[in-house]
């Protein structure tokens, strides 16, 4: 009986959408079908299987369904990265417009070819301590990019541009100071997960901002709830990617024993895997 009612509710939802019925009726039908779906499939979809379905099907499908926001977020992040990186490389004194002299000196120390552990901060004695630092730092950046989207999307645009410019400025400065040989092998691998996750967090924030600016036939609160529900799989995927990035950054990227060629090779595999994951996974079950 439940499955029959579920199919009927799905048919009514499709009809309501196609004929532009009032928003409150569509919301009610969406809620009914969602709850019925959870009841029907909850017994077969739990634990590790549910997590795998989320990461390898729901998450990449959600990313592709928000492709426009992802492209905007990527552009807003990458453009300041390239521009600030080039400017600081040509005029290294500009780094003082981004960070203080002490911070710039600390970056030089962290990425010195003679550093025992590349990228480790002075107050961190072990890779485990850096793992905790990376998790906190990465989660903070992603949360800023996502949650600030509630400010009509302007906050997400700001934090994407800011973090992109900051990353580019540091890269340009270290390259000019002759430390590219340690900096780029360090960031190459984990950046496939970390930078992609930051862009996706910003894209999810832009989706929230768009819902607030253009709620269409819904109230703003209804539009925000709908947008938040739509991007929730992206948020879960971002969290997973940041955990992976922190682990790689702390225990692989920081190693001075691994040759640069090996790090670049692994980085190429990681970038291919991440992009293939987001572009191809779940297509056979899409729609």
Number of C-alpha atoms within 10 A of each C-alpha: 5 11 12 8 13 18 14 13 17 16 13 16 21 15 13 16 13 9 9 12 13 12 17 13 14 19 15 12 19 18 12 16 20 13 12 18 15 11 12 13 10 11 8 9 14 12 8 9 10 13 14 14 14 19 22 18 21 20 25 25 24 21 21 15 13 19 14 14 21 22 14 15 25 21 16 23 26 19 15 21 24 17 16 24 27 18 17 24 22 13 13 19 13 15 23 14 10 17 14 11 13 10 13 17 11 16 19 20 17 22 24 21 17 11 16 14 21 23 24 21 16 9 8 13 11 13 18 13 14 22 20 15 16 19 19 14 14 20 20 12 17 27 21 20 30 29 19 22 28 20 16 19 25 16 21 32 22 18 23 30 22 17 20 26 23 19 19 25 29 24 24 26 27 26 19 17 13 14 19 18 14 23 24 18 23 25 21 20 24 26 21 21 23 25 23 20 25 31 28 28 31 35 31 33 34 32 27 29 25 20 26 22 16 14 17 11 13 17 15 15 12 17 22 21 13 17 21 18 11 17 23 15 21 26 21 15 22 26 21 14 22 26 20 15 24 26 20 20 26 25 15 18 28 25 18 17 9 12 10 17 10 11 20 17 13 15 21 14 13 18 18 12 14 14 15 12 16 19 14 14 18 20 14 8 9 11 6
